[in-house]
């Protein structure tokens, strides 16, 4: 059974339990009036115990629905992790990340990444995404598979530099891919000594 089919089964289970929780309980059949005269109507207060008795049942069903929803969310997360491990095994996996330190000298607009002279990522940033990077966020911009051996990454950063001038700079790094996963961070940093942004690459094992 595929990962997406397993997820669909979990979602259908949630929908089934939610529907059963909302379905009204059928009223008992009225007694036949041919053999005996109808009994006098019970006082309205007599319905209070029945309503009170149905409250715990509704709470139990709601609790079951919430538990199943939580299980489906956890299952979805586990399936995504499993899917990524199957698509990008550690012996061939390479992941590229973008980070920004302070960002006073450079306002990022876009990034373009080439791997072994092949374009693998091109991303245009929104103001909110740039603010998230300023606050310490790290963006995974690409993940893929590479065979063992030497490879080269070239990253181009475009935006506004000092004095609101158009700014485009590149960073290049060669690295050796082993049988372990490789994580590469493309960093944008302010150089207060040079009064301009700097772009470098950090390799994580």
C-alpha positions in Angstrom: 0.0 0.0 0.0 1.4 3.4 -1.0 2.2 6.2 1.5 -0.6 8.4 0.2 -3.1 5.6 0.4 -2.2 5.0 4.0 -2.8 8.7 4.7 -6.2 8.6 2.9 -7.3 5.7 5.0 -6.5 7.7 8.2 -8.4 10.7 6.9 -11.4 8.5 6.1 -11.3 7.1 9.6 -11.5 10.6 11.0 -14.5 11.5 8.8 -16.3 8.3 9.7 -16.0 8.8 13.5 -16.9 12.5 13.2 -20.0 11.6 11.3 -21.0 9.0 13.8 -20.5 11.5 16.6 -22.9 14.0 15.0 -25.5 11.5 13.9 -28.6 11.9 16.2 -29.7 8.8 18.1 -33.0 7.4 16.8 -36.0 7.8 19.0 -37.7 4.6 20.3 -40.8 3.5 18.5 -44.1 4.7 19.9 -46.2 2.0 21.7 -49.3 0.7 19.9 -52.6 2.4 20.9 -54.9 -0.4 19.9 -54.7 -2.4 23.1 -54.6 0.3 25.8 -55.3 4.0 26.1 -52.4 6.4 25.9 -50.6 7.1 29.1 -50.7 10.7 30.4 -47.8 12.9 29.2 -44.8 12.9 31.5 -43.8 16.2 33.1 -41.2 18.2 31.2 -38.7 17.8 34.1 -38.5 14.0 33.4 -36.4 14.7 30.2 -33.6 16.3 32.2 -32.0 13.0 33.4 -32.0 11.7 29.7 -30.2 14.9 28.5 -27.7 14.7 31.4 -27.0 11.0 30.5 -26.4 11.8 26.8 -23.8 14.5 27.7 -21.0 12.1 28.7 -21.6 10.1 25.5 -21.2 13.2 23.3 -18.0 14.1 25.2 -16.6 10.6 24.7 -17.3 10.7 21.0 -15.7 14.2 20.7 -12.6 12.9 22.5 -12.4 9.9 20.2 -12.6 12.3 17.2 -9.8 14.5 18.5 -7.6 11.4 19.3 -8.0 10.1 15.8 -7.2 13.6 14.3 -4.0 13.7 16.3 -3.1 10.2 15.2 -3.6 11.2 11.5 -1.5 14.3 11.9 1.3 12.2 13.5 0.9 9.6 10.7 1.1 12.3 8.0 4.3 13.7 9.6 5.9 10.2 9.8 4.9 9.4 6.2 6.5 12.6 5.0 9.8 11.8 6.8 9.7 8.2 5.5 9.0 9.5 1.9 12.0 11.9 2.1 14.2 9.1 3.4 13.1 6.9 0.5 13.5 9.6 -2.1 16.7 11.0 -0.8 18.8 8.3 1.0 21.7 9.5 3.1 24.3 8.0 0.8 23.3 10.3 -2.1 21.4 13.2 -0.3 22.6 16.8 -0.6 20.6 19.7 0.9 21.2 23.4 0.3 20.2 26.1 2.9 20.1 29.9 2.8 20.7 32.0 5.9 21.3 35.7 6.5 23.2 37.5 9.3 21.7 40.9 10.3 21.1 42.0 6.6 21.7 45.7 7.1 24.1 45.9 4.1 22.0 43.8 1.8 18.3 43.5 1.0 17.8 40.0 -0.6 15.5 39.8 -3.6 16.3 36.4 -5.2 18.8 33.6 -5.2 19.9 31.3 -8.1 21.9 28.1 -7.6 23.8 26.0 -10.1 25.1 22.6 -9.3 27.7 21.2 -11.7 26.7 23.8 -14.2 23.0 22.8 -14.0 20.3 25.2 -12.5 18.8 23.4 -9.5 17.0 26.3 -7.7 15.8 29.8 -8.4 13.8 31.5 -5.6 12.2 35.0 -5.4 11.7 36.2 -1.8 8.8 38.1 -0.3 9.4 40.8 2.4 8.0 38.5 5.1 10.4 35.7 4.1 13.4 38.2 4.2 12.3 39.3 7.7 12.2 35.6 8.7 15.8 35.2 7.6 16.8 38.4 9.5 15.3 36.9 12.6 17.6 33.8 12.3 15.5 31.6 10.0 17.2 29.1 7.7 15.5 28.2 4.4 16.0 24.8 2.7 16.1 25.9 -0.9 16.9 22.5 -2.5 17.4 18.8 -1.7 18.4 16.2 -4.2 20.7 13.2 -4.9 24.3 13.2 -6.0 26.7 10.4 -6.6 29.9 10.2 -4.7 32.7 12.4 -6.0 33.7 16.0 -6.5 31.0 18.6 -7.3 30.7 22.4 -7.6 28.1 24.8 -6.4 27.7 28.4 -7.8 25.1 30.6 -6.0 24.0 34.1 -7.3 22.4 36.6 -4.9 20.5 39.5 -6.2 19.1 42.5 -4.2 19.8 46.0 -3.0 23.2 46.8 -1.6 24.6 49.9 0.2 23.0 53.2 -0.9 20.1 51.3 -2.4 22.1 50.2 -5.4 21.3 47.1 -7.4 23.6 44.3 -6.1 24.5 40.9 -7.6 27.2 38.7 -6.2 28.2 35.1 -6.4 29.7 32.4 -4.2 31.4 29.3 -5.4 32.5 26.1 -3.6 33.8 22.7 -4.6 33.0 19.8 -2.3 33.5 16.1 -2.1 30.4 14.0 -1.7 30.9 10.9 0.4 28.5 8.1 1.3 27.0 10.3 4.0 24.4 13.1 3.7 25.9 16.5 2.9 24.4 19.8 4.1 25.5 23.1 2.6 24.7 26.5 4.0 24.8 29.6 1.7 25.4 32.5 4.1 24.8 36.3 3.6 26.7 38.3 6.1 27.4 42.0 6.8 31.1 43.1 6.7 31.3 46.2 8.9 35.0 46.6 8.0 34.3 46.7 4.3 30.8 48.3 4.7 29.4 45.8 2.2 27.7 42.4 2.3 29.7 39.1 2.0 28.6 35.8 0.6 30.2 32.5 1.6 29.4 28.8 1.7 29.6 26.5 4.8 29.8 22.8 4.5 28.0 20.6 7.2 28.6 16.9 7.4 
